Every structure is written in structure tokens, then in C-alpha cells.
Amino acid sequence: MARKTTEELIAEEQKRAGQVRARMSELKSRQKIEERKRDSHRKIVVGAAVMAHIRIDPRFRKAVQEALNKAVPDPKHRAVIPDLLDEKAFLEAMRAAAKKEAAEAAEEKEAAEALAPTRPDGKGGPGTEGPAPA
């Protein structure tokens, strides 16, 4: 087996170095993606907690409104959070949400009642099959 020349050894090492650089670049890219996912998840969790807390604490809601009014100047971004920027808009949104929730609950109740079997005496409940018990 012939010995490799110095030039051949250098070429092999350069090739390996290029492979290591490519692998490092791939790993760094993967790390950035993972960090962005973690950051997005964190923002969702914190945002949900803030949204829940503004519904129960008026002082906290006021502080969030003030912070958002200072920190969100772009009209495009303000357009998606009008209920968080203004107390009147917040109260209207809460009323609308409560009304929608009540309507959905009523629809669910009607659907459940429509599917529920009725007794022969028309009072609802079990006993639709066969004659009424004596």
C-alpha cells in the first residue's frame, strides 16, 4: 500500500473540514428552528394567561390596555386587538361572547332534546318502545 502524499492528505482534511462545516450549519439551522418553536409556544401560553386574567381583574386589564396602546402603534396590528385596547370595546366583546355562548348552549339543548326519546304519555324520557307499564 503506497503512502499518501502531503497534498492528498491536505485534500482529504479539507474535504472533512467542509463536511464538518456543512453539518455545523445544519445543526445551527435546526437549533434556530427549535428556538423559534419554543418562543412561539411561550408566547401562546403567556398570551392565553394574560387573556384569561384580563377577564377577571379590571386593574390588570387596564394595565394591559395601557401597555398595548403604547407598544402597538401599527394600525394593522391594532386592528386585530381592538377589544384589548379600549375598555368599551372589551365590554362589548365580552357581551357578544356571552350572547354567542348562550345561543350555542340553547342550540345544544334543543338538539339534545330532539334526540331524546319520549314516553308514550308525551312527557319525555325512556319508555318509547312497547306499551306503557301497568
RARANOR-V923921 format. One record per residue. N is the residue number from 1. RES is the residue in one small letter. PHI is phi in whole degrees, 0 to 359 (999 if undefined). PSI is psi in whole degrees, 0 to 359 (* if undefined). BURIAL is I if it has 24 or more other C-alpha atoms within 12 Angstrom, else O. Layout:
# RARANOR-V923921
{{N & RES & PHI & PSI & BURIAL} {N & RES & PHI & PSI & BURIAL}}
This chain:
# RARANOR-V923921
{{1 & m & 999 & 127 & O} {2 & a & 278 & 146 & O} {3 & r & 287 & 146 & O} {4 & k & 280 & 149 & O} {5 & t & 282 & 164 & O} {6 & t & 301 & 320 & O} {7 & e & 297 & 320 & O} {8 & e & 294 & 318 & O} {9 & l & 297 & 317 & O} {10 & i & 298 & 316 & O} {11 & a & 298 & 318 & O} {12 & e & 296 & 317 & O} {13 & e & 294 & 323 & O} {14 & q & 294 & 321 & O} {15 & k & 296 & 314 & O} {16 & r & 298 & 319 & O} {17 & a & 298 & 321 & O} {18 & g & 295 & 320 & O} {19 & q & 295 & 320 & O} {20 & v & 295 & 317 & O} {21 & r & 300 & 318 & O} {22 & a & 297 & 317 & O} {23 & r & 295 & 318 & O} {24 & m & 298 & 319 & O} {25 & s & 297 & 318 & O} {26 & e & 297 & 316 & O} {27 & l & 294 & 320 & O} {28 & k & 296 & 321 & O} {29 & s & 297 & 315 & O} {30 & r & 298 & 320 & O} {31 & q & 297 & 318 & O} {32 & k & 297 & 319 & O} {33 & i & 298 & 314 & O} {34 & e & 298 & 319 & O} {35 & e & 296 & 319 & O} {36 & r & 296 & 319 & O} {37 & k & 297 & 315 & O} {38 & r & 299 & 317 & O} {39 & d & 295 & 317 & O} {40 & s & 297 & 317 & O} {41 & h & 297 & 318 & O} {42 & r & 300 & 316 & O} {43 & k & 297 & 321 & O} {44 & i & 295 & 315 & O} {45 & v & 296 & 313 & O} {46 & v & 295 & 317 & O} {47 & g & 299 & 318 & O} {48 & a & 296 & 319 & O} {49 & a & 295 & 317 & O} {50 & v & 296 & 314 & O} {51 & m & 301 & 319 & I} {52 & a & 293 & 319 & O} {53 & h & 287 & 329 & O} {54 & i & 293 & 338 & I} {55 & r & 285 & 339 & I} {56 & i & 247 & 346 & O} {57 & d & 232 & 102 & O} {58 & p & 299 & 325 & O} {59 & r & 293 & 319 & O} {60 & f & 296 & 317 & O} {61 & r & 302 & 316 & I} {62 & k & 298 & 318 & I} {63 & a & 296 & 320 & O} {64 & v & 293 & 319 & I} {65 & q & 300 & 315 & I} {66 & e & 297 & 317 & O} {67 & a & 297 & 316 & O} {68 & l & 293 & 321 & O} {69 & n & 297 & 328 & O} {70 & k & 278 & 322 & O} {71 & a & 267 & 347 & O} {72 & v & 238 & 83 & O} {73 & p & 275 & 338 & O} {74 & d & 290 & 120 & O} {75 & p & 304 & 326 & O} {76 & k & 298 & 320 & O} {77 & h & 282 & 324 & O} {78 & r & 295 & 331 & O} {79 & a & 295 & 336 & O} {80 & v & 268 & 355 & O} {81 & i & 228 & 40 & O} {82 & p & 299 & 326 & O} {83 & d & 290 & 342 & I} {84 & l & 265 & 351 & I} {85 & l & 264 & 340 & I} {86 & d & 219 & 134 & O} {87 & e & 298 & 317 & I} {88 & k & 298 & 316 & O} {89 & a & 295 & 324 & O} {90 & f & 297 & 312 & I} {91 & l & 297 & 320 & O} {92 & e & 296 & 318 & O} {93 & a & 295 & 321 & O} {94 & m & 293 & 320 & O} {95 & r & 296 & 316 & O} {96 & a & 296 & 319 & O} {97 & a & 294 & 320 & O} {98 & a & 294 & 320 & O} {99 & k & 296 & 317 & O} {100 & k & 296 & 317 & O} {101 & e & 297 & 318 & O} {102 & a & 295 & 319 & O} {103 & a & 296 & 318 & O} {104 & e & 295 & 321 & O} {105 & a & 295 & 319 & O} {106 & a & 296 & 318 & O} {107 & e & 297 & 318 & O} {108 & e & 296 & 320 & O} {109 & k & 295 & 315 & O} {110 & e & 299 & 318 & O} {111 & a & 295 & 319 & O} {112 & a & 295 & 319 & O} {113 & e & 293 & 324 & O} {114 & a & 292 & 330 & O} {115 & l & 272 & 343 & O} {116 & a & 288 & 135 & O} {117 & p & 291 & 151 & O} {118 & t & 248 & 152 & O} {119 & r & 280 & 161 & O} {120 & p & 300 & 334 & O} {121 & d & 278 & 2 & O} {122 & g & 83 & 7 & O} {123 & k & 268 & 2 & O} {124 & g & 83 & 170 & O} {125 & g & 94 & 187 & O} {126 & p & 289 & 163 & O} {127 & g & 110 & 24 & O} {128 & t & 280 & 342 & O} {129 & e & 261 & 133 & O} {130 & g & 77 & 181 & O} {131 & p & 287 & 159 & O} {132 & a & 293 & 144 & O} {133 & p & 299 & 145 & O} {134 & a & 271 & * & O}}
